[in-house]
Amino acid sequence: MKEQAGGARDAGERREQMLRAAIEVILERGYAETRIADVAERTGISPALVIYYFKTRDQLLTEAIRYSEDTWYAENMRRMEETPTAAGRLAEAVAMICLPGNPEPRQYWLLWLDLWAFSPRNPGMAAVRQKSDERWRETIRSIVLAGQEAGEFASVDADDFTITLAGLLDGLAVQIALEDPEVPPQRAYELAMRFAAGQLGFDWKPAPKRARKRGR
C-alpha cells in the first residue's frame, strides 16, 4: 500500500512538473507555438511520456492553463480570507487582476489572451474560460453582498455591479498585457478602485505602490 501511495505521489509530482513546464513555454512562445516536444525538453523527459500522461497536445495545454488559473485563484483567496473588511477584500480582488505579483502582471495575462483567443473554437479552452469567469464573478458578487450586509457598501444591484466591474477589469487586463504605456498596472488598479468606491459609496485613497510577492 505504501508503494502504491508513493507511486501515485510521484506520478502527481511528475504531472505537475509537466504542467508548470507547459505554462513556461506558453508564456515564451504562445499557445499555438507550444509543442509536446518543447515541454518534454523543458522537463528532461521523453515526448512519449508526456503523451502517456496527457494523450494530446490540446489536453496538455488546456490542463496547464487550468492549473495556472486554479493555483492563482487559490493563492489569492487565502490572502483575501485574511482581510477583515469587505472593502479590503474588494481591493484584494482588484489587485488580483491588476497587480498579481509573480509572475509580472503582463506575463499572467498573456496566458489569458491565449485563452480568450482559442476559446471560441476549442471546447476544452471554452470550458476553462467559462468556469473561471463564473468563479470570478461569484467572488465579486459575494464581496458586494457581504459589504452591503455589514453596512460598508451602498444598496446597488450586486449582479449589475459585478458584471460591470468584471468587464472593466478584463479591459484593463488587456492593456496591461499589451504594455500600453498609458495603462500600467498601478494606474489600472487605481482606476478600477476609484470606480468601485464611487459605485459602492465607500472611501478609498491610493496607497503607496503595492508590493505583492508570492510563489507560483
Stockholm file with secondary structure:
# STOCKHOLM 1.0

chainA/1-216         MKEQAGGARDAGERREQMLRAAIEVILERGYAETRIADVAERTGISPALVIYYFKTRDQLLTEAIRYSEDTWYAENMRRMEETPTAAGRLAEAVAMICLPGNPEPRQYWLLWLDLWAFSPRNPGMAAVRQKSDERWRETIRSIVLAGQEAGEFASVDADDFTITLAGLLDGLAVQIALEDPEVPPQRAYELAMRFAAGQLGFDWKPAPKRARKRGR
#=GR chainA/1-216 SS CHHHHHHHHHHHHHHHHHHHHHHHHHHHHCSTTCCHHHHHHHHTSCHHHHHHHHSSHHHHHHHHHHHHHHHHHHHHHHHHHTCCSHHHHHHHHHHHHHCCCSSCHHHHHHHHHHHHHHGGGCHHHHHHHHHHHHHHHHHHHHHHHHHHHTTSSCCCCHHHHHHHHHHHHHHHHHHHHTTCTTSCHHHHHHHHHHHHHHHHTCCCCCCSCCCCCCCC
#=GC SS_cons         CHHHHHHHHHHHHHHHHHHHHHHHHHHHHCSTTCCHHHHHHHHTSCHHHHHHHHSSHHHHHHHHHHHHHHHHHHHHHHHHHTCCSHHHHHHHHHHHHHCCCSSCHHHHHHHHHHHHHHGGGCHHHHHHHHHHHHHHHHHHHHHHHHHHHTTSSCCCCHHHHHHHHHHHHHHHHHHHHTTCTTSCHHHHHHHHHHHHHHHHTCCCCCCSCCCCCCCC
//
